[in-house]
């Protein structure tokens, strides 16, 4: 009866954990929405030199005119790891040996009166859910960095259009802190103040590294010796080229792209290693006892094994007793 009560109690706790995770996920999405679509968080107005050559690059146009538009980039970033995880989990589940190991690692749990989650569904939901959370978390970190630093894009002076004949820009080495000195389009100026770190670089490397960690940690078939490196390196190369495209179009500095790569890689490594534990199951397979553990066991716990000398002496003793009789 006590075991049954503990099992029922654990089943009742599981929906609470799921509810808490959904609340955290909703809060993350809401915070990302406020950073992206509202002016709740004002960008820091950073000063500049009117003759700074690093800020005089030609205006590359809006983000939609980029070689990699944001809509296409976000769709690829979200769809690629999701498709890889979904196809990989289903394929491994239909392999008998892999399915048996998954059943040992993952237990079928009860989430309600009638809702059951088998090992396949649990792993898919966990891995894709953690990926989505990390994608929104990376977006929040990037937006927070852009708002706090207010780093200027390479084309800032082109869209700012300061009055070079005015008192603020007349001196060659005068540092301008006045945000009202710009006479260009305010929307373009606002976007030009959000350069560090690069959002495209951070999101692309996060998605690529998360997918790469999943592929290298889960796919163990012998026929994948060449397919795995090609797929992983191709994914990482696409993320690297995305960052280079931002530099070549004068939308970000090299330092912005490098910072984005570091931020996205840190989030992906943290989630892959510390949260999903290299995409292993929550319950490890039963391991054999180590010799160090056996040393601490009492001697009576080990089975007694007769030596050959004891066996020979016992036989001689029985033979002598037979002769006497």
HUFENTA-V288420 format. One record per helix or strand of 2 or more residues. SS is the DSSP state (hx for helix, st for strand). FROM is the first residue (numbers start at 1). TO is the last residue. If there is no record, write none. Layout:
ss={SS & SS}
from={FROM & FROM}
to={TO & TO}
This chain:
ss={hx & st & hx & hx & hx & hx & st & st & hx & hx & hx & st & hx & hx & hx & hx & hx & hx & hx & hx & hx}
from={2 & 48 & 53 & 63 & 70 & 96 & 109 & 116 & 119 & 156 & 167 & 175 & 179 & 186 & 199 & 222 & 227 & 254 & 291 & 299 & 308}
to={37 & 49 & 55 & 65 & 93 & 105 & 110 & 117 & 149 & 160 & 170 & 176 & 181 & 192 & 218 & 224 & 248 & 275 & 295 & 301 & 324}
